[in-house]
Amino acid sequence: MGHWAERNIIEAIAGRQRRTPSDLIQGIGDDCAVVRKAGGLVDLWTTDALVEGVHFDPAWHPPYLLGRKAANVNISDIGAMGGRPRFALLALGLSGTTSDDFAGKLMDGFLAALVEHDMVLIGGDTVYSGERLMLSVTVCGEMAENEVCYRSGAQVGDLIWVSGFLGNAACGLELYRCGKDKEDRYSSLYCAHLDPQPQVRLGRLLAARGGVHAMMDISDGLATDLAHICKASGVGAVIVADDVPLADEFLHAAAMLRIPPVQLALQGGEDYQLVFTAPESSSQSIRIIAREAGASAICLGRIVAGQSVLLYQNGKSQDITFQGYEHRF
Amino acid sequence: MGHWAERNIIEAIAGRQRRTPSDLIQGIGDDCAVVRKAGGLVDLWTTDALVEGVHFDPAWHPPYLLGRKAANVNISDIGAMGGRPRFALLALGLSGTTSDDFAGKLMDGFLAALVEHDMVLIGGDTVYSGERLMLSVTVCGEMAENEVCYRSGAQVGDLIWVSGFLGNAACGLELYRCGKDKEDRYSSLYCAHLDPQPQVRLGRLLAARGGVHAMMDISDGLATDLAHICKASGVGAVIVADDVPLADEFLHAAAMLRIPPVQLALQGGEDYQLVFTAPESSSQSIRIIAREAGASAICLGRIVAGQSVLLYQNGKSQDITFQGYEHRF
């Protein structure tokens, strides 16, 4: 089955559901589901699976970092709504070749990511999964209902921000695939692929007092993830190529790999940076919050009328709507 | 890795967690995690994964029933605490040979099970999973905090009850494995394997007013699951072989397969009946509740001092503690 067929099968089924309980504020279609509870609070829920040979290669992914990543890509979804992650459940599929040592380090890394975010593992299932190691994670978070940042809130005139360099993870993966995985100068790129850092603190502060209209995390490339925001909000977007934040080592590696850097940065997945939109009047508070969170906030475009994501580069404009891709091995 | 190594890896990690938030009443170690919320209510959480060739064979498992089963084995865990299932999240791994038709029917069955229990699918992730189809499901339920039935409440002197015939699912699977899957007389056995029915209504009524001390669902065979109750409660148990409820078609098939029926009934997994313990004074209310729920309640033993599960058969007693097994293909 093709990529989009896969992606849409659950959404298609979810769309056939007629029942919407009054406490279900947001079902499938955002980074997390949102369920109202007492005291002005909501629960956030998200699930993501990682499969050997599809999302990671154990030949180069150290098990400790793989465990961290399985937790952190889910934690990132909580942060992308502005929430505080609290609990995790893990379905762990061990392949016939998974050693006790590998499994132990994997769980050490998974638990370390939870501890770092003051979370608790509350459920699990361990199964034999045949040829491929598999981690399926569900995470629950919590936040104030009136602070939740959805994808659907972007407004014409909003500035578009990201929380850091784009493309590093995709570039790091590409270096591994080409066997160029031993150069110190690219260590930040390898790291971006092996051990992504969810922007939970920044997400929480932005949701609480950043004046942000829409927010999500960048898992499938900005070209696709911003298109999700545009589609949910009924707006378009323009990205200015010269404003896309690119790291020096990324530019060096992209040149060596002969890949156009802006294309790799916007189409490459797994950055787990935040993308968010806000009115110009919020710009100063966004910069203050980013500093407070030890993060970055880079403005690289604007929400416009329409329904496409356009890239403005060298005096020309190009439609890049949903042009991101997930990296498959 | 061996079966118990697999099973214990998550529990071992969970045991290393030092933090227990005040609202986490029960972490890993029961059918569900239990998290306190407002109004005297708790949330229940559980996760279970099914892997092709390990937990099911698509050659004989119709996709619609497989989808139902993936939902229902999780729903059963909610029922086993006495809860009401509410929400589900699904990580679906599609293999290279999963057809659109198979995937569509699988999702139809999954959704049908949710609708039957008035539940909503609120999250999902669809991935390519290589050689094997895989379904990883997380379910959330809800109930009153003071009605939750844990594994740890069994008391010496309690009677031990089950909610229906044992061994039918294991026998049905055995018939498929032997190619004896076309005989009408065994249809209830095939069904028990393909389309198990979670005892949610019975579980809820028993928890609310059955005077039950401990309860869980039978997924790994009574010999193992009752041993979990005994271990958690610090007690032992005696099962009377003559009182184990066995269906006529089960006895017929077991004789044909030359498998001792009581052994198959107590060791075979996936019945998804409830096992519960209660003082003798509750016996009448339990029988009334079972009738009200359209279910059965069969008393087959007693909780005693000790730490073993003993089977009393033909004047002899035999230790069957943790002697159940999961069926692997």
Interface residues (C-beta under 8 A of the other chain):
Chain A: M1 A5 E6 R7 I9 I10 E11 A12 I13 A14 R16 Q17 R19 T20 P21 L24 G27 I28 C32 A33 V35 K37 A38 G39 D43 W45 T46 T47 D48 A49 L50 V51 E52 G53 V54 H55 R86 F87 L89 L90 A91 L92 G93 L94 T98 D100 A103 G104 M107 D108 F110 L111 L114 V115 D118 V120 L121 I122 G123 G124 D125 T126 V127 Y128 S129 G130 E131 R132 M134 S136 T138 C140 R328
Chain B: M1 A5 E6 R7 I9 I10 E11 A12 I13 A14 R16 Q17 R19 T20 P21 L24 G27 I28 C32 A33 V35 K37 A38 G39 D43 W45 T46 T47 D48 A49 L50 V51 E52 G53 V54 H55 R86 F87 L89 L90 A91 L92 G93 L94 T98 D100 A103 G104 M107 D108 F110 L111 L114 V115 D118 V120 L121 I122 G123 G124 D125 T126 V127 Y128 S129 G130 E131 R132 M134 S136 T138 C140 R328
